[in-house]
Amino acid sequence: MKTPADIITRLQLMSQDGTKSDRRLAGLVLSDLDFASKAAISEIAARVGVSEPTVTRFCRNLGCEGLRDFKFYLAQAIAIGGQYLSPEPLSRDAREQRIASAITEAAIAAIQRASENLDMTTLMAVAARIAGSGNVLCIGSGGISSMMATEMQNRLFRLGLSALAQVDGQLQRMYAAVATPETTVIAFSVSGYARSVIEAVEVAQQYGAATVAITAPDSALAKVADTVILLQSFEDGNIYKPTSSRYALLAILDMIATTVAESRGPKVLENLRRIKQSVNTLKVDDPKLPLGD
């Protein structure tokens, strides 16, 4: 038997392209997931007006062994992505203000939670290690964590540090394999279970690199890294809004970058001056603009 990878997608396809009875059964399931996941085969057959063997054939056409198997995969799909299948209706009243408030308030709350739960002693020690490193490897996988790896490289190179970001899983392992005791690996993972990141950390440790993880408490990544800066992700249930966890992660990153800059002292200023000089020749000469674009 071929295991259904995504039972919801198969139901959606069958509701359009299946036999007449299969289309009716798929339509019932998609319109009432709770009923379909709990009802007996006789109840499902009666609701649609088909025989019980037809329900069994329907389940097999989806790649399941029978109704029990089908319900297992349906329950799994509901548990994982149920909130996206039956979303709360959106209010159209004062939409502009509602959206603006939802984004800004959630971002502020995420940063405040991160700050309140942050162990600054650990963060300062991490920054000191980075400031004295021969090279820094920044790794992350996925939307938020890969973005943070790239941003950490962006923050550190201007401070005169040899920093490199890698978001490709194989390249993470390859660069980890050429790490030395002078290397610091900074690993980002909101979940703490990005396999390529975990494996790269373990590889780098074999060659004496110091490894730092910014990740969830008690996660697989937290357990393997030498030093951990904890980040507890918190979602507010708004499925239309991008996660606010990335603001918290960015705030922690900025704290590290600022501490590294202060640790390295005035010698970073010449690099910053050169960068400012270089980019300002390409646009309006306004000293109030940020360093970059």
N, C-alpha and C positions, 0 to 999 in steps of 0.2 A: 504494500500500500504506500502511495506517495503522500507524505504528511502535508496537510494544507499549511502553506506558509502564512497566509492571511485570509482567514475565513470570510471576513467582511467583504474584501474585494471579490472573492469568488461568488458570494451572494449577490453583489451588485451586478456582476457580469451575467449571472444566471437569471436575474430578474429581467434582463433585456434579451438574452439570446437562448434561454432554455426552452424546454417544451412548455406547453400551456400549463400543465400542472406544476412544473418546476418554477415557472415564473410566478404563479400564484403563491406557492409556498415561500419562495424567496422574498416576495413582497410582504408576506405576513411577518416573517422573521425580522426584516429590516424595519418594519413599522412598529413592532412591539417586541423588542429584544428581551424584556423581562419575562413576558409570557412564554416566548419560545425557549428560553433557557430553563424554565421550570415546569412547563406543561408535559403531561404524559402524551404518548404517541396518539392515543385515541382522541385526546382533546385537540391536538394540532390537526389531525385528519378531519375532525368534525368542523373545526373553525373554517377550513378551506373548502370542505366538501369533497374530499378525496378519500381513498382507502388507506389503511395503515401500511400495506406493502408499498404504496406509492410514496409515502413519507420515507420509508426505508430506502427506496431507490433514489429518492432525492438526496438523502444524506450520502449515499455511495457516489452519486454523480458529483458531489462536492469533494470527493476524495477521502471520505470518512468510512469507517467500517459499519457504522449504524448510528442510531439516534444518540446512544450514550457517548460515542466518540465525538459526534457532532456537537453535543452540548458541552463537552470538555473544551473544545476549541473555541466555541462561542463564549463560554464563560471567561476563558483566557483573554479573548479579544475585548470583552467588556471591561475586564479588570485593568487592562493596559491602556485602552483608548476610548473607554466609554464616555468620558467627558466631551470628546469631540464628536460623538455620534448623536448625543441629545443635549446640545448646548442650551443655556438659558436664553430666552428671547432678548434681543438688544433694545434698549430704550433709545428712542430717537430725540428725546427732549434734551435741549441744551447740550447737544452732542459735542460741540467744540470744547466747551469748558470741562465736560466730563472726561474727555480723552486727555486733555492737557493735565488735569488734576491727577488722573490715574497714573500717568507716566511719571510726573514729577514727584508725587507723594510716595510712590513705590520706590523710586530711585533713592530718595532721601532716607526712607525707612531702611532700605537694604544697606546703605552705607553706615547708618547709625548702628544697626545690629552688628555689622562686621567690626566696627570700631570698639563697641562695648565688649565684644567677646575676644578681642585680639590680645595675644600675649606679646606685648611690645619688647620684652626682654629677648624673646626668641627672634623677633623681627630684627632687632638691632644686631644680634649676633649673626644672622644671615647676611645682613647688609655689610657687616665688617668682613665676612668671608668673601663676598662678591668683590668688594673694593680691593682686596688683595689677591684676587685670582689671576692666573695667567691667561685663562680663557673661560668663557661662560657659554654653556649650551642651554638654550631655552627650548623646551618641547611642550607640545600640547596637541590634542587631537579633538576634532569636532568644532562646532561653530564658535563657542565662547573661548574655549581653552586654546585653540590654535591662534585665535586673534590675540590673546594675551601673550602667547609666546613671541609673536611677531612684535607686539608693542614693547615687551621687555627688551628685546634686541634694540628697538628704536630708542629706548630711554638710555641704555647702557653704552652704546657705541659713542655717543656724543660726550661721554664722560671719560673717554680715552681707554675704554675697556674693549678687549677683543670678544665680541658677543655675536652669537649666531643662533638663529631660530630655525627649527626644523619641525614641520607638521606632517611630513610623510612618514608612515610607520617604518618602512625599511631604512630610510635615510636616518631616522632617529637611532636605530640600532647600529648602523654603520658609523655614525659620528660618535656614538657612545663607546664603540669598540676602539677608537683611537684617543679616548680620554686618558688623562694622566693625573697624578696627585695634585697638579696645579689647576685642574679643571673643576669648575662648579657647575653642576647640572640643576637647572630650575625646571621642575615639572609641574604643569598646570593640569588639573582635572576636577571639574565641578563634582562629578559623581565619584571619582576615585577608582573607577574600574575600566579605564581606557587601556586595553591590553598592550598596545604598542608602547605606550608611555611607561607602564609598569616594567615591561621587559627591557626597555632602554635604560631605565634607572638601575636595574639589576646588572646589566652588562657593564655600565660605567663603574659601578662599585667594584667589579672584579679588577679594575685597573687603577683603583685608588682614588677615584674622583669623589668629591663631597657632593651629596645629593640632597636637594631641598624640594619638598612637595608643598604646593598650595592646593589643598584638597579637603574633602569631607572627613570628619572624624571617623575612626574605626574602619575606614575603607581599605581596600587592598593596597592602594598606593601609599596611604598613610603608614601601613605596616612595614613597607619595604624601604622607605626613604630614611636617610640619616636624621634629617630634621624636618619637622612638619609645622607649617603655619595653617591653622585650621580655618576652614570656611564652611559654614553650615548654610546650605541653600534653603531658601524659603520661598514658596510660591503662593500667590494670593488667590489663585483659582480663576483669574481672568485669562481664558484660553486664547483670546484675540490679541493680547498684549505680549510683546517680547519679554522674556524673563528679566527680572530686575537684578538677578544674581550677578550679572556681568558688571553692574555698577559697583557692587561690593568688591568684586575681584579686581577691578580697575583701581579702586581706592587703595587696596592693599598693595598693588603694584606700585602706585605712585608714592606710597609711604616708603617702600623699599628703595625706589629710585632716588627719592629726596635724601634718605639717610646715606645712601652710597655716595651721592654727590657731596654731601657735607663731610663725609669721612675722607674723601679724596682731597677736599679743600680747594684752595685757589688754583691749583694746577689744572682744574677742569675748565677754568674760565677762558683760556686761550682757544680751546676747541669750540666753545660756545660762541665766542666772538667771531671765529672764522666761519662757522656755519651761518651766523646772522649776516655776516658780510656777503657770503656767497649767494644766499637765497634772496637777499634784498636787492641784488643787482638785476633780478628777474622780474621785479614787480615794483609797486609804489614803495618808495623809501619811507616807511612808517615804523619808527622804533617801538611803537606800542603793539605791533602785530606779534603773534607767537613765533617761537623759534621753529620754523618749518612752515607747514601749510595745513 
